[in-house]
Amino acid sequence: MAFWFCIGVALLLSLWSRAETAGIPDGVLRMECHDRYFMIAVDLSFTGDEPHFEAVDETGAYAITQQYAAQCGYSINVHPLPGHVELRASYFSCQTQNKDDEMFTFNFNLNVTQEGKEVTYPLQDKTCSPSVPWSPREVTCETNYMEVSVRSEVTCPSGTKKDDWNSLKPAHSSTTSDWQVMFQTDDEQLPPINISDARKQGYAFLLTEGRLVFRAPYGQPESFSTEVNGVPVETVHATIFSRQSWVVLMVDLVAACSMDEGLYNESGYMMWETPEMLYPNLDGQQINVGLKGQLVAQPVAEERGYIVGKQNNTIQICIPENAEGRYRKSAVEDDLYEFYVYHLYLEQILVDEDRVETRIRSLRTLATPLLPSPIFAENQTVLEEHMFTVYLGDVPEDVQLAAVHLNGQEFTVPLSVSGFIITKAVHPNNTHGYKLKVPFEDPVVLQQFSKTDALHYILNINYTLTVLPEKDLYYHMESVVALVTDVSPPQFDAVCTESGISFKLDHRPFDYLWEITIDSDLLTSELADQHGYTMSNDSNSLLLEVQLFSHGYEYKNVSLKGFFGTFEIVMRDRETSEVQGSTIKTCPFSPTELIMCSTDGRMTVVADLALFIPNGGNAARTNLRDKYCGPKETDGSRALFSFSLNSCGATVKLNSENVTYENEIFYSKKFPRPSQVVSDNAKERVTMQCTYPLAGLHRLFSVHRFESDAVGIGSLLHTTHPAADLQSPTIQPTSALTTTLATTTLAATRRATGSYKPALHPLSRHVKVTRFRYPANASYRYIWPTLNNGVRQSLQTKLNAAHI
């Protein structure tokens, strides 16, 4: 016999808030009111692995142990995936303050261990109200207990069954008026016991303002487990009664819950089942379903990918793998796997033949088995970039890259100083990837070369991945090879400096296929010493400092503002000496003075005449020995001259090894205006010389054309001597040579009393110009070298014949 109880309940909104509790950092504590329970979630980062809660009322604080929680309507679950501990409290839990079944106030303490000491944090009181009215009968299937509540307003059922009378016999024969409970298993009815004794066995009975509540932990001796249509079900059937004289008050309380653990199918759905006929149902049932305590109607759930169906009188709920609110976790078992966790919340609304509504809520945690979680590596290398690019993709969100081993060398992440980079890319599907870039020339890359198969760059990668928070390690290995068929000659990096040009070459394993030359001369340490280069060479790189005016320079656009100096390093095939590449660097230079002696017989001079020109004079009024040979350009105190060696009144002197061409700069005293006054106080004479080795002058004595193997050595001599004392030329060339200014020029500085050494190899040579001053009473003239008569006569004859 069943007696039903009811009260009217106004529809109230549920409350949701983030708690602000002293001592607890912001963001780690969350409190939420749901339609039939209150929830607290605290981050494990704050609580540690073993947090404890206490339920507080006016009588004191009660530790919520596992047994106490199941009896008093609390459920505590640690969820490693979102990283929090969750407490759910029924609206009818033991310490809850209930006001007319409409307002429920909760008060809890949080106990955590910090720095070896237990610390208690009182949590803020929270009041909740049901979001929907109470049904006449409501059943809650929590994770650790079953709870049924019925309303207290008596109604008469439409009919009385034979079994109802059988239940009444033990109650009628009772001699006490105290409330008693009688449990009924699947096949027998147990003797009645006092309510107080039942409480000692772990059961809870509560009479509120308008409802009677019964709660039982799972696995009680008086409950029984069966299978209904292949679905495991646990049921507890309790009848409470009290005899008042000839009247027996009796309430039948039944809670039946599906114990299905769920099944994952290959279609990507997690399926959970519950029998349809656990409670009387006349017109079918309404289903609301969701995850994490959030319910939506069946049509809305189906729009989100859920499948709600019925088969063999069994309700089937199929949750899509990627449903919003599910949790995913990675795991390492020799390989990388994943599993999904779903906190299912299901509501069934039934109506029996008496039009009495029953509302059943099931909260279940479902988990898939371990599923393969493959990670892939993609070789995205572009040969033109000369760099490996390898992408590691589909890395789960709880897996991080800890280190990479490249050809056996370990590099931890994040990288410190290294020659390569690793960047992370996050994707909308809750995965991420890592892009590894390693230059081919990085020392960690293996290189194999053969002339037939070209060059192979090899990179063996071992990714070390960490699964959080357990920090389990997983390794993923990948090997990539880049084949370079167009192996190119070496290329120097070149930088202009104030004193010349600096070249740097980073060595590659196959650079030995080429020879590095300056013009046709092999670049060696001996050659560098011979020409004044500064060179250092080790296993990593070659550094070459080429000073301005060194052998090998080529000069263009010479003016008073400066000129451009170009130096070329040539790469030749080691076997054939064929030129296969070069590095050419051109830099601007601006020296105060210079002299260039070209291979085709031209002298170019920039001279500083500040001490040569009288006060108030102008450099534009200077000329060479031939008064018609004036400067090409002037800027006040400096003048630029460019002329053929055998023109403009130049003189020649010979010795056994060299030939020297000489000219001088004169200043014209003719005033442009009568009013201009120029003082005759010049203190310097300026003499210019170009000296060539006779061994390199192929055509000097055979044809009327100047041709030298090497540029000459130039001298620009500033001597202290009045202009009136300047001597006339010793030998006057009589014919001009038709030549062009070579692009390779030379400037050199030599003391007037020093010897001139021929250039050894180059197309050009420069020596810095310095000033030479002689005493005012010194005389300067050319002296023929001491030769025997035969040699002197021979040279004089050749000289006259050539009309130098």
C-alpha positions in Angstrom: 0.0 0.0 0.0 1.4 3.4 -1.0 0.6 6.7 0.6 1.7 9.8 -1.2 2.7 13.2 0.3 2.9 16.6 -1.5 3.4 20.3 -1.0 3.3 23.2 -3.4 6.7 24.6 -4.3 7.2 27.9 -6.2 9.6 27.9 -9.0 12.9 29.5 -7.8 16.1 30.2 -9.7 19.3 28.3 -8.9 22.2 30.3 -7.7 25.8 30.2 -9.0 28.8 32.0 -7.6 32.5 32.1 -7.2 33.3 32.1 -3.5 35.4 34.7 -1.8 36.8 33.0 1.3 39.5 34.5 3.4 42.9 32.7 2.9 41.9 31.0 -0.4 43.3 32.5 -3.5 41.0 33.9 -6.1 40.0 31.4 -8.8 40.7 28.2 -7.0 37.2 27.8 -5.3 33.9 27.5 -7.1 30.4 27.0 -5.7 27.3 26.3 -7.7 23.6 25.6 -7.0 22.0 23.0 -9.2 18.4 21.9 -9.4 18.7 19.2 -6.7 22.2 19.6 -5.2 24.8 22.0 -4.2 28.4 21.7 -5.6 31.8 22.9 -4.4 34.9 22.5 -6.6 38.4 23.4 -5.4 41.6 23.2 -7.4 43.9 20.4 -6.5 46.8 22.8 -6.9 45.6 24.4 -3.7 44.2 21.4 -1.7 46.9 18.8 -2.5 46.1 15.2 -3.1 44.1 14.5 0.1 41.7 17.3 0.8 39.0 16.9 3.5 35.6 18.6 4.0 33.5 19.1 7.1 29.8 19.7 7.2 28.9 22.4 9.7 25.6 23.1 11.5 24.6 24.6 14.8 25.7 21.4 16.6 29.2 21.4 15.3 31.5 20.3 12.4 31.3 16.7 11.1 34.1 15.2 9.0 32.8 13.9 5.7 34.3 10.4 5.5 33.5 7.9 2.9 30.9 6.2 5.0 29.4 9.4 6.4 29.1 10.9 2.9 27.0 7.9 1.6 24.7 8.0 4.6 24.3 11.8 4.9 23.9 12.7 1.2 27.4 13.9 0.3 29.5 12.8 -2.7 33.2 13.6 -2.9 35.0 12.9 -6.2 38.6 13.8 -7.2 38.8 14.7 -10.9 42.5 14.7 -12.0 41.6 15.8 -15.5 40.1 19.2 -14.8 42.4 19.2 -11.7 39.9 19.7 -8.9 38.1 17.9 -6.0 34.3 18.1 -6.2 31.8 17.9 -3.3 28.1 17.4 -4.1 25.6 17.8 -1.3 21.9 16.8 -1.6 19.3 19.4 -0.7 18.4 16.9 2.0 21.9 16.2 3.3 22.3 15.9 7.0 23.7 19.4 8.0 21.6 21.4 5.5 19.3 24.0 6.9 15.9 23.5 5.2 13.3 26.2 5.2 10.0 24.9 3.9 11.7 22.7 1.3 12.2 25.9 -0.7 15.5 27.3 0.7 18.5 25.2 1.6 21.6 26.7 3.3 24.9 24.9 3.2 28.0 25.4 5.4 31.3 23.6 5.0 34.9 23.7 6.1 37.8 22.8 3.9 40.8 21.1 5.5 44.1 20.9 3.7 47.7 20.2 4.6 50.1 23.0 3.9 53.8 22.9 4.9 53.2 19.9 7.1 50.4 21.5 9.0 46.6 21.0 8.7 44.8 24.2 7.9 41.1 24.7 8.1 39.3 27.2 5.8 35.7 28.0 6.7 33.8 28.3 3.4 31.2 30.9 2.9 27.6 29.9 3.6 25.5 29.3 0.5 21.8 29.2 0.0 20.1 27.5 -2.9 16.6 27.0 -4.1 15.2 24.3 -6.5 15.0 25.5 -10.1 12.0 23.3 -10.8 9.1 22.3 -8.4 9.4 19.0 -6.5 7.6 16.0 -8.0 5.5 13.8 -5.8 8.3 11.2 -5.9 11.9 11.9 -6.7 14.8 9.4 -6.9 18.4 10.3 -7.0 21.0 7.8 -8.1 24.3 9.3 -6.9 27.7 7.8 -7.4 27.8 6.5 -3.8 24.1 6.4 -2.6 20.5 6.2 -3.6 17.9 8.7 -2.3 14.1 8.7 -2.6 11.8 11.4 -1.3 8.0 11.6 -1.4 5.6 14.3 -0.5 3.5 14.1 2.7 0.0 14.9 1.3 -2.0 11.7 1.4 -3.8 10.5 -1.7 -5.5 7.2 -2.3 -4.3 5.0 -5.1 -6.7 3.9 -7.7 -6.6 0.3 -6.6 -5.1 -2.0 -3.9 -3.1 -5.0 -4.9 -2.7 -8.3 -3.1 0.9 -7.6 -2.4 -0.1 -4.5 -0.5 -2.0 -6.5 2.0 0.9 -8.9 2.4 3.0 -6.0 3.4 0.5 -4.8 5.9 0.4 -8.0 7.9 3.8 -7.5 9.7 2.9 -3.9 10.4 -0.6 -4.8 11.8 0.9 -7.5 14.1 3.4 -4.9 15.6 2.9 -4.1 19.2 4.7 -0.8 19.2 3.8 2.6 18.0 7.4 3.6 17.2 8.3 4.0 13.5 9.8 0.9 12.1 11.2 -0.1 8.7 10.8 -3.3 6.9 13.1 -4.2 4.0 12.1 -6.4 1.1 14.6 -8.2 -1.0 14.1 -9.8 -4.4 12.7 -13.0 -2.9 11.8 -12.3 0.7 10.5 -9.8 3.2 12.8 -9.1 6.2 11.6 -8.6 9.7 10.9 -5.1 10.8 13.5 -3.1 12.7 13.4 0.3 14.5 14.3 3.3 12.6 17.1 4.1 15.0 18.6 0.6 14.4 18.3 1.2 10.7 20.2 4.4 11.0 23.0 2.5 12.8 23.2 0.3 9.8 23.9 3.3 7.5 20.4 4.2 6.4 19.0 7.8 6.6 15.4 8.8 7.3 14.4 12.4 7.3 11.0 14.0 7.7 10.9 17.6 6.4 8.1 20.2 6.3 6.5 18.5 3.4 8.6 15.4 2.3 9.8 12.1 3.6 13.3 11.2 2.6 15.1 7.8 2.6 18.7 7.3 1.7 20.8 4.2 1.4 24.4 3.6 0.4 25.1 1.2 -2.4 25.9 -2.4 -1.4 23.8 -2.5 1.8 22.9 -6.1 2.9 19.2 -5.3 2.6 19.5 -4.1 -1.1 19.6 -6.5 -4.0 21.2 -6.6 -7.4 19.5 -8.0 -10.5 19.7 -7.7 -14.3 16.8 -6.1 -16.2 17.1 -6.7 -19.9 20.8 -7.3 -19.5 21.4 -4.1 -17.5 22.6 -4.4 -13.9 20.3 -2.7 -11.4 20.6 -2.2 -7.6 17.4 -1.8 -5.7 16.5 -1.0 -2.1 12.9 -1.5 -1.1 11.9 -0.1 2.4 8.5 0.2 3.9 8.2 2.4 7.0 5.2 2.1 9.3 3.7 3.0 12.6 0.7 1.5 14.4 -1.6 4.0 16.1 -4.3 2.0 17.8 -6.3 0.3 15.1 -4.7 2.6 12.3 -1.5 1.7 10.6 0.5 4.4 8.8 2.6 3.0 6.1 4.9 4.5 3.4 6.5 2.4 0.7 9.9 3.7 -0.5 11.7 2.2 -3.4 14.9 3.3 -5.1 16.2 1.4 -8.1 19.3 2.6 -10.0 21.0 1.4 -13.1 24.6 0.3 -12.3 25.7 0.2 -16.0 29.3 1.3 -16.4 29.0 2.3 -20.0 30.3 0.9 -23.2 32.5 2.6 -25.8 31.8 1.6 -29.4 34.0 2.0 -32.5 31.7 4.7 -33.9 33.1 7.1 -31.3 30.2 7.0 -28.8 30.0 6.2 -25.1 26.8 4.4 -24.5 25.0 4.1 -21.1 21.8 2.1 -20.5 19.0 2.0 -18.0 15.9 -0.2 -18.0 12.7 1.6 -19.0 10.4 -0.1 -16.5 12.1 0.4 -13.1 9.1 2.5 -12.1 5.4 2.4 -13.3 5.0 4.4 -16.4 1.8 5.0 -18.4 2.5 7.4 -21.3 6.2 7.0 -21.9 8.8 9.3 -20.4 10.5 12.7 -20.9 14.3 12.6 -21.0 16.8 15.4 -20.3 20.5 14.7 -20.5 23.8 16.5 -20.3 27.3 16.5 -18.7 28.8 18.2 -15.6 25.4 18.8 -14.0 23.9 20.6 -17.0 20.6 19.3 -18.4 19.1 19.9 -21.8 16.0 18.5 -23.4 16.3 15.5 -25.6 15.9 17.4 -28.9 18.6 19.8 -28.0 20.9 17.0 -26.9 20.3 15.3 -30.2 21.2 18.5 -32.1 24.5 18.3 -30.2 25.3 14.8 -31.4 23.8 12.7 -28.6 21.7 9.7 -29.6 18.8 8.9 -27.3 17.0 5.7 -28.2 15.2 2.6 -26.8 15.9 -1.0 -27.5 14.3 -4.1 -25.8 12.7 -1.8 -23.2 16.1 -0.3 -22.4 16.8 3.4 -22.6 20.2 4.0 -24.4 22.1 7.2 -24.1 25.0 7.6 -26.6 27.4 10.4 -25.9 29.6 11.6 -28.8 33.3 11.4 -28.1 33.9 15.1 -28.5 30.8 16.2 -26.5 31.1 19.5 -24.8 31.9 19.0 -21.1 33.8 15.7 -21.5 37.3 15.3 -20.2 40.2 13.8 -22.1 43.3 12.2 -20.6 46.6 10.8 -22.1 48.3 7.7 -20.8 51.5 5.9 -21.6 51.4 2.1 -21.9 54.4 1.3 -24.1 52.7 3.6 -26.6 50.7 6.8 -26.3 47.0 6.3 -25.5 44.0 8.4 -24.5 40.7 7.9 -22.7 37.7 10.0 -22.1 35.7 10.7 -19.0 32.0 11.7 -19.0 30.2 13.0 -15.9 26.7 12.0 -17.1 23.6 13.6 -15.7 20.3 12.0 -16.8 16.8 13.0 -15.8 13.7 10.8 -16.5 10.2 12.0 -15.9 7.5 9.3 -15.6 3.8 9.4 -15.0 2.0 6.4 -13.6 -1.6 5.3 -14.0 -2.7 7.6 -11.1 -1.1 10.6 -12.9 1.5 10.7 -10.2 4.9 12.0 -11.5 8.2 10.4 -10.7 11.4 12.2 -11.4 14.6 10.0 -11.5 18.0 11.6 -11.7 21.2 9.6 -12.4 24.7 10.9 -11.9 27.3 8.6 -13.4 31.0 8.9 -14.2 31.8 6.9 -17.4 35.2 6.3 -18.9 36.3 4.8 -22.2 39.0 2.2 -22.5 42.5 3.2 -23.6 42.3 4.3 -27.2 45.3 4.8 -29.5 46.5 8.4 -29.7 48.9 8.5 -32.6 51.3 11.4 -33.0 52.6 12.1 -36.5 55.7 13.8 -37.8 55.7 15.6 -41.2 58.8 16.5 -43.1 58.2 20.1 -44.4 61.7 20.8 -45.5 62.2 23.1 -48.4 65.7 22.6 -50.0 66.0 26.2 -51.1 65.8 27.3 -47.4 68.8 25.1 -46.6 67.1 24.1 -43.4 65.2 21.1 -42.0 61.6 21.8 -41.1 59.9 19.0 -39.3 56.4 19.3 -37.8 55.3 17.1 -34.9 51.5 17.1 -34.9 48.4 15.9 -33.1 50.1 16.3 -29.7 47.3 16.2 -27.0 46.8 19.2 -24.8 48.1 17.4 -21.7 51.3 16.3 -23.4 54.3 18.6 -23.6 57.6 18.5 -25.4 60.4 18.1 -22.8 63.5 17.5 -24.9 64.7 16.5 -28.4 67.7 14.3 -29.2 69.2 15.3 -32.5 71.6 12.7 -33.9 72.2 11.6 -30.3 72.7 15.1 -28.8 70.1 16.1 -26.2 68.5 19.6 -26.1 66.0 20.4 -23.4 62.9 22.5 -24.0 62.7 25.5 -23.8 65.9 25.8 -25.7 68.9 27.7 -24.4 71.5 29.0 -26.9 71.4 26.8 -30.0 71.5 27.1 -33.8 67.9 25.9 -34.3 64.4 26.8 -33.1 61.3 25.0 -31.9 57.9 26.8 -32.1 54.6 25.6 -30.7 51.3 25.8 -32.7 47.9 25.4 -30.9 44.9 24.1 -32.9 41.1 24.5 -32.2 40.7 20.7 -31.7 42.5 20.8 -28.4 45.8 19.5 -29.9 49.0 21.3 -30.6 52.2 20.8 -32.6 55.9 21.6 -32.6 57.8 22.9 -35.6 61.5 22.2 -35.5 63.9 24.1 -37.7 67.5 23.0 -38.0 69.9 24.6 -40.6 71.7 22.1 -42.8 75.0 23.7 -41.8 74.3 23.2 -38.0 77.0 21.0 -36.5 74.4 18.6 -35.2 73.4 17.6 -38.7 75.1 14.6 -40.3 76.4 15.1 -43.8 77.3 12.4 -46.3 78.7 13.5 -49.7 79.6 11.7 -52.9 80.1 13.2 -56.3 77.6 10.9 -57.9 74.8 11.1 -55.3 75.4 14.7 -54.3 75.0 15.7 -50.6 72.9 14.0 -48.0 71.9 15.9 -44.9 70.7 13.5 -42.2 68.7 14.4 -39.0 67.6 11.6 -36.6 65.1 13.1 -34.2 64.0 11.6 -30.9 61.2 13.6 -29.3 60.8 13.3 -25.5 57.2 14.0 -24.5 55.8 14.3 -21.0 52.3 13.4 -20.0 51.0 15.8 -17.3 50.5 15.8 -14.5 52.0 12.4 -13.9 55.1 13.4 -15.9 55.2 10.0 -17.7 57.6 10.0 -20.6 56.8 9.0 -24.2 59.3 8.9 -27.0 58.6 9.5 -30.7 61.4 9.0 -33.2 61.7 10.3 -36.8 64.5 10.4 -39.3 64.6 12.9 -42.2 67.0 13.2 -45.1 67.6 16.1 -47.4 69.2 15.4 -50.8 71.0 18.4 -52.3 72.1 17.8 -55.9 73.2 21.4 -56.7 76.1 21.6 -54.4 77.4 25.2 -54.8 80.9 26.6 -54.4 81.7 28.4 -51.1 80.5 31.9 -50.6 82.2 34.4 -48.3 80.3 36.9 -46.1 82.0 40.3 -46.7 81.9 43.4 -44.5 83.4 46.9 -45.3 85.7 48.3 -42.6 87.5 51.6 -42.2 90.8 50.0 -43.2 89.7 47.5 -45.8 87.4 44.5 -46.3 86.7 41.6 -43.9 85.7 38.2 -45.4 84.3 35.2 -43.5 83.6 31.7 -44.7 81.8 29.1 -42.6 83.2 25.8 -43.6 81.0 23.1 -45.1 82.0 19.4 -45.3 82.2 19.6 -49.1 84.1 22.8 -49.4 87.2 20.8 -50.1 86.0 20.3 -53.7 87.1 23.9 -54.5 90.3 25.9 -54.3 90.2 29.5 -53.0 92.4 31.9 -54.9 93.2 35.5 -55.2 93.3 35.9 -59.0 95.2 32.8 -59.9 97.2 32.4 -56.7 96.1 29.8 -54.2 95.1 31.4 -50.9 97.5 30.1 -48.3 99.0 31.4 -45.1 102.2 32.1 -47.0 100.3 34.1 -49.7 98.6 36.0 -46.9 101.9 36.9 -45.3 103.4 37.9 -48.6 100.6 40.4 -49.4 100.0 41.6 -45.9 96.6 39.9 -45.4 95.5 38.8 -41.9 94.1 35.3 -42.1 92.9 32.8 -39.5 91.5 29.4 -40.3 90.1 26.7 -38.0 87.6 23.8 -38.3 84.6 26.2 -38.3 85.4 29.2 -40.4 88.0 31.1 -42.4 88.6 34.8 -41.6 90.4 37.0 -44.0 91.2 40.7 -43.4 92.3 42.5 -46.5 93.8 45.9 -45.8 93.1 48.8 -48.2 95.9 49.1 -50.9 96.8 45.4 -50.6 97.5 43.2 -53.5 94.2 42.3 -55.3 92.2 45.5 -55.0 90.6 47.1 -58.0 89.6 50.8 -57.9 86.9 52.8 -59.7 85.5 56.3 -59.7 88.5 58.0 -58.2 87.7 61.5 -57.2 88.5 63.9 -54.4 85.5 62.6 -52.6 86.9 59.1 -52.6 86.7 56.0 -54.6 85.4 52.5 -54.7 87.7 49.6 -53.9 86.7 46.1 -55.0 88.3 42.8 -53.9 87.4 39.5 -55.4 88.0 36.0 -54.0 87.7 33.3 -56.7 86.6 29.7 -56.2 88.1 27.2 -58.7 87.4 23.5 -59.3 90.2 21.6 -57.5 90.8 19.3 -60.4 90.3 21.5 -63.4 91.1 25.0 -61.9 88.0 26.2 -63.7 86.4 29.2 -62.1 83.1 28.2 -60.6 82.2 31.1 -58.4 83.5 34.1 -56.6 82.8 36.6 -53.8 83.1 40.2 -54.9 82.9 43.0 -52.4 83.0 46.7 -53.3 83.4 49.4 -50.5 83.8 53.2 -50.5 87.0 54.7 -49.2 88.0 58.4 -48.7 91.8 58.7 -48.1 93.4 62.2 -48.0 96.1 61.3 -50.6 96.8 58.5 -52.9 98.8 57.5 -56.0 97.9 54.8 -58.5 100.2 53.3 -61.1 98.2 51.2 -63.6 99.4 48.3 -65.6 98.6 50.2 -68.8 100.9 53.1 -67.9 98.7 55.7 -66.2 99.4 57.6 -63.0 96.5 58.9 -60.9 97.3 61.1 -58.0 95.3 62.9 -55.2 97.7 65.2 -53.4 97.2 67.4 -50.4 98.8 70.8 -51.4 98.0 72.7 -48.2 101.7 73.5 -47.5 102.6 73.7 -51.2 100.1 76.5 -52.2 101.0 80.0 -51.1 98.6 81.7 -48.7 95.6 82.9 -50.6 96.4 80.6 -53.6 94.1 78.1 -55.3 94.9 74.4 -56.0 93.2 74.9 -59.4 96.3 76.9 -60.5 98.6 74.0 -60.2 100.0 72.0 -63.1 102.6 69.3 -63.9 105.9 69.9 -65.6 103.9 70.4 -68.7 102.1 73.5 -67.9 99.1 72.4 -70.0 98.6 69.4 -67.7 96.4 70.7 -65.0 94.3 69.0 -62.3 91.2 67.1 -63.2 89.5 68.2 -60.0 90.3 70.4 -57.0 88.6 71.2 -53.7 90.7 74.1 -52.3 93.8 72.4 -50.9 93.7 69.1 -52.8 94.1 68.3 -56.4 93.4 65.2 -58.6 95.8 64.5 -61.5 95.4 61.6 -64.0 97.8 61.3 -67.0 99.9 58.8 -69.0 103.3 58.0 -67.6 105.1 59.3 -70.7 103.2 62.6 -70.9 103.0 65.9 -69.2 106.8 66.2 -69.0 107.5 63.0 -67.1 111.0 61.8 -66.7 112.4 58.2 -66.6 115.2 56.6 -64.8 116.4 53.0 -65.1 118.4 50.6 -63.0 119.1 46.9 -63.4 115.7 45.9 -61.9 113.2 48.8 -62.2 112.1 51.7 -64.4 110.8 54.8 -62.6 108.6 57.5 -64.1 108.5 60.8 -62.3 106.6 64.1 -62.5 106.1 67.1 -60.3 103.4 69.5 -59.3 104.0 73.2 -59.9 102.0 76.3 -58.8 101.4 79.2 -61.3 102.0 82.6 -59.8 100.1 84.4 -62.4 97.3 86.3 -60.6 93.8 86.2 -62.1 93.0 89.7 -60.8 95.2 92.7 -60.2 93.7 93.1 -56.7 94.6 89.6 -55.6 97.7 89.2 -53.5 99.4 85.9 -53.1 102.4 85.5 -50.9 105.3 83.5 -52.2 105.8 81.3 -49.1 105.5 77.7 -50.5 107.4 75.4 -48.2 107.0 72.1 -50.1 107.7 70.5 -53.4 105.5 67.6 -54.5 107.1 64.8 -56.6 105.2 61.8 -58.0 106.9 58.5 -59.0 105.7 55.2 -60.4 108.2 52.3 -60.4 107.8 49.1 -62.3 109.9 46.0 -62.4 111.7 45.6 -65.7 110.9 41.9 -65.8 107.2 42.6 -66.1 107.4 45.2 -68.9 106.8 43.1 -72.0 106.4 45.8 -74.6 108.2 48.7 -73.1 111.2 48.3 -75.6 109.4 46.6 -78.5 106.3 48.5 -79.4 104.9 52.0 -78.7 102.6 50.6 -76.0 103.0 50.3 -72.3 102.1 46.9 -70.8 103.1 45.6 -67.4 102.4 42.3 -65.6 101.9 44.2 -62.4 100.9 47.6 -61.3 103.7 49.9 -60.3 104.8 51.0 -56.9 103.8 54.7 -56.4 105.5 57.4 -54.3 104.1 60.8 -53.5 107.0 62.9 -52.1 106.5 66.1 -50.2 109.8 67.9 -49.7 110.6 71.1 -48.1 112.2 73.3 -50.8 111.5 76.6 -52.6 109.8 76.2 -55.9 112.5 78.1 -57.7 115.0 75.5 -56.9 113.1 72.7 -58.6 115.2 70.9 -61.2 114.2 70.3 -64.7 113.6 66.8 -66.0 116.6 64.5 -66.7 114.9 62.7 -69.6 112.0 64.1 -71.6 109.6 61.5 -73.1 108.8 62.5 -76.7 105.7 60.5 -77.6 102.5 59.9 -75.9 101.1 56.4 -75.4 97.5 55.6 -76.2 96.2 53.8 -73.1 93.2 53.6 -70.9 93.1 53.8 -67.1 93.0 50.2 -65.8 90.3 49.3 -63.4 93.1 47.9 -61.2 95.2 50.6 -59.6 97.9 51.0 -56.9 98.9 53.4 -54.2 102.1 53.0 -52.3 104.2 55.0 -49.9 107.9 54.7 -49.8 110.5 56.9 -48.2 112.6 58.9 -50.6 115.8 57.2 -49.4 114.3 53.7 -49.4 114.4 51.0 -52.0 111.3 50.1 -54.1 110.3 46.5 -54.3 108.4 45.3 -57.3 104.8 44.1 -56.9 105.0 40.3 -56.6 101.7 39.0 -58.1 98.8 41.3 -58.4 96.7 43.2 -60.7 96.9 46.0 -58.1 98.7 47.2 -55.1 98.3 50.2 -52.8 100.6 51.6 -50.3 99.5 54.4 -48.0 100.9 57.8 -48.8 103.0 59.6 -46.3 104.8 63.0 -46.4 108.6 63.3 -46.8 110.3 66.5 -45.9 113.9 67.4 -46.8 116.0 70.2 -45.3 115.5 73.5 -47.1 119.1 73.5 -48.4 118.9 69.9 -49.7 119.1 69.2 -53.4 117.3 66.4 -55.1 118.2 64.9 -58.4 118.1 61.6 -60.2 121.1 59.4 -60.3 121.5 56.7 -63.0 122.4 53.3 -61.5 125.9 52.2 -61.8 126.1 49.8 -64.7 128.9 48.5 -66.7 129.4 50.2 -70.0 127.8 47.4 -72.1 124.7 47.2 -70.1 124.4 51.0 -69.9 124.8 51.4 -73.7 122.3 48.7 -74.3 119.6 50.2 -72.1 120.3 53.7 -73.6 119.9 52.3 -77.1 116.6 50.6 -76.3 115.3 53.7 -74.5 116.1 56.0 -77.5 114.6 53.5 -79.9 111.4 53.3 -78.0 111.0 57.0 -77.5 109.8 56.4 -74.1 
